[in-house]
């Protein structure tokens, strides 16, 4: 798959909460040194990590890790094979570490929606199963509130006019397990590897 061209200005947010966040963070050039965490699931985690790295890594300083979250507590440190079986309840997910001075949580949430299809339950592209569900795992009441607000705004602007409904689950973040080493930066190491068809910038 050819690399997607990054168009200047293509990441300017389109919904009110994300726009307000961007108007604040885009003025900042100095890192505060503070690190916050956002966790997203939107299909095969190879592609989730790739799109966040591509659009936020070089210019906004985010760090990403792929792993598993949202599963049953009885499964400790699940393997990729176990998660793919669909029996653990875990989702393939991407942990995004970011400096809130340089990028706002609302921006990340809108970007999450821009880069997959949040209207298909337990499916992205050809990938099917609960492990591929669309989910936002929040790490604070503030994140939860922002995620729900941005979801409402994205629904109204981008999906209601098409007669579509966002099915993304917004839950408190639970136990996180890093995925196996070979999954980290997989598409960076294997550019001809599998790319989910929905992992593109949709608007």
C-alpha positions in Angstrom: 0.0 0.0 0.0 1.5 3.4 -1.0 2.2 5.8 1.9 -0.6 8.2 2.5 0.3 11.8 1.7 0.1 14.2 4.6 -1.6 17.3 3.3 -0.7 20.5 5.1 -3.5 21.6 7.3 -5.2 18.2 7.0 -5.2 17.7 10.8 -7.0 20.9 11.6 -10.0 19.7 13.7 -13.5 20.0 12.5 -15.7 19.8 15.7 -15.9 22.5 18.4 -14.2 20.7 21.3 -11.2 19.6 19.2 -11.0 23.1 17.5 -10.8 24.8 20.9 -8.1 22.4 22.0 -6.1 22.9 18.9 -6.3 26.7 19.1 -4.6 26.4 22.5 -2.0 23.7 21.9 -1.0 24.8 18.4 0.5 28.0 19.9 2.8 26.0 22.1 6.3 24.9 21.0 7.9 24.1 24.3 7.2 20.8 26.0 6.0 21.0 29.6 7.5 17.6 30.4 4.1 16.4 31.5 2.9 13.1 30.1 -0.7 11.9 29.9 -2.1 8.7 28.4 -4.9 8.1 26.0 -6.0 4.6 24.9 -7.9 3.8 21.7 -9.1 0.6 20.0 -10.2 0.7 16.3 -9.4 -2.5 14.6 -6.0 -4.2 14.0 -3.6 -2.4 16.3 -0.8 -2.3 13.6 -2.8 0.3 11.7 -3.9 2.2 14.8 -0.3 2.7 15.8 0.8 3.6 12.3 -1.8 6.4 11.8 -1.1 8.0 15.2 2.7 7.8 14.6 2.3 9.2 11.1 0.2 12.2 12.0 1.3 13.0 15.6 4.7 11.4 16.1 7.1 13.6 14.3 5.4 17.0 14.9 3.5 16.6 18.1 5.8 14.3 20.0 3.5 11.4 20.9 4.7 8.0 21.9 2.7 4.9 21.0 2.6 1.3 22.3 0.2 -1.5 21.1 -1.3 -3.9 23.5 -4.5 -5.5 25.0 -7.1 -4.0 27.2 -10.8 -4.2 28.1 -10.8 -7.9 28.8 -11.8 -10.2 31.6 -9.6 -9.9 34.7 -9.3 -13.7 34.9 -7.0 -13.6 31.8 -3.6 -12.4 32.9 -1.1 -11.2 30.3 -3.0 -12.7 27.3 -1.2 -13.7 24.2 -2.0 -12.5 20.7 -3.4 -15.9 19.9 -5.7 -15.9 22.9 -7.0 -12.4 22.1 -7.6 -13.3 18.5 -9.7 -16.2 19.7 -12.3 -13.7 20.9 -12.7 -15.6 24.2 -10.9 -13.1 26.5 -12.9 -10.0 25.9 -9.6 -8.0 25.3 -9.4 -5.6 22.4 -6.4 -4.8 20.3 -5.5 -1.2 21.3 -3.0 1.6 21.1 -1.7 3.5 24.1 -0.9 7.1 23.2 1.4 9.0 25.6 1.3 12.7 24.9 2.2 16.1 26.4 -1.1 18.0 26.9 0.7 21.2 26.3 1.4 20.2 22.7 -1.7 18.1 21.8 -5.1 18.1 23.5 -7.1 15.0 24.3 -10.1 16.3 22.3 -7.8 16.5 19.2 -6.8 12.9 19.7 -10.4 11.7 20.1 -11.5 13.4 16.9 -8.5 11.9 15.1 -9.5 8.5 16.4 -12.8 8.9 14.7 -11.2 10.3 11.5 -9.1 7.2 11.0 -11.6 4.3 11.2 -15.2 3.4 10.8 -16.9 3.7 14.2 -20.3 2.6 12.9 -19.5 -1.1 12.4 -19.9 -3.3 15.6 -16.9 -5.6 16.2 -15.5 -5.0 12.7 -13.0 -2.9 10.8 -12.6 -3.7 7.1 -12.2 -7.5 6.7 -11.3 -7.9 10.4 -14.2 -9.3 12.5 -14.5 -10.1 16.2 -14.8 -8.3 19.5 -11.0 -7.9 19.6 -11.5 -5.4 16.7 -14.2 -3.3 18.3 -14.2 0.5 18.4 -13.5 1.7 21.9 -12.2 4.6 23.9 -10.7 3.7 27.3 -10.6 6.8 29.5 -8.1 7.5 32.3 -10.0 10.2 34.2 -13.5 11.7 34.6 -12.3 14.6 32.5 -11.2 12.4 29.7 -14.5 10.5 29.8 -16.4 13.8 29.6 -14.3 15.1 26.7 -14.6 11.8 24.9 -18.4 11.8 25.1 -18.7 15.4 24.1 -16.4 14.9 21.0 -18.4 11.8 20.1 -21.6 13.8 20.1 -20.1 16.5 18.0 -18.6 14.0 15.5 -21.9 12.1 15.3 -23.8 15.3 14.5 -21.3 16.7 11.9 -20.1 13.6 10.1 -22.5 10.7 10.6 -26.0 11.8 11.3 -26.2 13.4 7.8 -25.3 10.0 6.3 -27.9 8.2 8.4 -25.1 6.4 10.4 -24.7 5.8 14.1 -21.5 5.7 16.1 -21.2 2.4 18.1 -17.9 3.2 19.8 -17.9 2.1 23.5 -16.5 4.6 26.0 -15.3 2.8 29.1 -13.0 3.4 32.1 -9.5 2.1 31.3 -8.7 -1.2 33.0 -5.7 -3.4 33.0 -3.3 -2.9 30.1 -0.9 -5.5 28.7 1.8 -4.6 26.2 1.6 -6.8 23.1 4.5 -9.0 22.0 7.6 -7.2 20.8 7.1 -8.2 17.2 3.8 -6.3 17.1 5.4 -3.0 18.2 5.8 -0.6 15.2 4.9 -3.6 13.0 4.1 -1.6 9.8 7.2 0.6 10.3 9.3 -2.6 10.2 7.1 -4.3 7.6 5.7 -1.6 5.3 4.2 -4.2 2.9 2.4 -5.9 5.8 -1.4 -6.0 6.2 -3.1 -2.7 6.3 -6.8 -2.4 7.3 -8.7 -0.6 4.6 -10.4 1.8 7.1 -7.2 3.1 8.6 -7.0 6.2 6.5 -7.9 9.9 7.1 -11.6 10.0 6.3 -12.0 13.8 6.6 
